Amino acid sequence: MIADVETLRAEVESLRGRLAGLIGAPDYQTRLRMEFGLTPKQAGILALFMGVTRPVTTETIYANVYEHENGDGPDFPIVKVGISQLRRKLASFQAPGGISNAYGTGSYQLSPDLRAWVAGRVAA
């Protein structure tokens, strides 16, 4: 079974290389989506976390990922749902560390271990 997984991983890497050759180098969020199987919103949250080293408030996440240009968007609790889904996806990869939240402040932050791990996986 392990050999099958390794064969599939090698095939995926080969296909990624071919795809990159066809469309050019993908942007950072696209690389996150491809590497971890994320939705566009999940990739947006992770890219936002990767872009800063300080805690990110729920309001900032909403404004950058969910809010539409005309100021509307889904209900505000969608941020918690997106972060929960992102945590599950990263856990499925046995990622070290995690996404911590500061209770009462409405802010989230990647652990240094998780930040380094993600950066290593999506390095250009």
N, C-alpha and C positions, 0 to 999 in steps of 0.2 A: 504494500500500500504506500509506503514512504517513497519508493521509487516512482510510483505513479504521480505523486504530488510533486516530486522534483521534476519529472518530465513535463508536467503541466506548467510549473513555474518557468521552466526554460522556454517553453512554447510561448507563454505570455510575454516574457521579456523580448523574444524574437519579434512577436507581433507589435509590441510597443515601439521597437526600433524601426520597423517598417512603416508604422503609422506616423512616427515623427518625421521620417523621411518624406512622406507624402504631404503632410500638412505643415511642416516646419516645427520648430521647437514649441511645445505647448506652454501656455502661461502657467503661473504658479498654482492657481486654483484648479486648473485642468490636471496638472500633475498630481495634486492631492486627490482629486476625484479618481484618477486612473490607478494610483497606488493603493488606495484604501477602499475603493468602491463607494465613495461618498456621493450624496446628492449635491446639487449646486449650493443649497443653503448650508448643509453641513460643511462643505469645503469652504464656504465663505466665513463661517464661524472659526474654523481651524486656521484659515489664512489670517484672520484678524488677530487671533491669539498669537500666531507665530510672528506677527509684525510688531508686537510690543512685548516688553518684559514686565510691565506693571499690570495690576488687575484691571479687567475690562468690565465696565458696568453693564447691566442688562439693557439700559437705555442706549448705550453705545452700540451694543450688538444689534438691537432692534433697528436703530437708525441706519446702520451700515449693511445689514443683511436682509431685513424683512420689509422695511418701510419703502413704499413706492415713491416715485418722483413727485406725485401730487399730494404726498403727506399721509396717505392712508395705507393700510396694510392689514394683515390678520390681527387677531386679538393678541395683546401683549404677552400672555402666558406661553405663546408659541416659542419664545426664546428658551424657556426651561425644557420644553419638549425637544427642541433641536439639540440642546446640549446633552440631554439624556441619550438621544439617539447616537450622537457623536461618541459619547463615552462607551456605549455598547459596541459600536463598530471598532473603535480602537482596542477595546478589551478582547475582541475576537482575534486580534493580531498579537495578543499577549504583550501589548505595549507596556513599557515600564512607566511608573509614576501615574499621573492622572490629571484630571481637571478639578482643581479645588475651588470651593466657593466659600466666601466669607459671609457667614450668616448675619443677617440684619443689614448688610451693605448692598446686597444685590450685585456683587461683583464676582468674577471668575478669573482664574489664572491657570496656565499650564505649569506643571511641575518642571523643574530644570531637566530631569531625566527624560520626561516625555518630549520636551522641546528638542533636546539633542537627538533623540531617537527619530522623531519625525523629520528633522532637518537632514539626518543621515539617509533616510529612505527616499527623500525627494530631491536630493542633491542633483544639480544639473550636470 
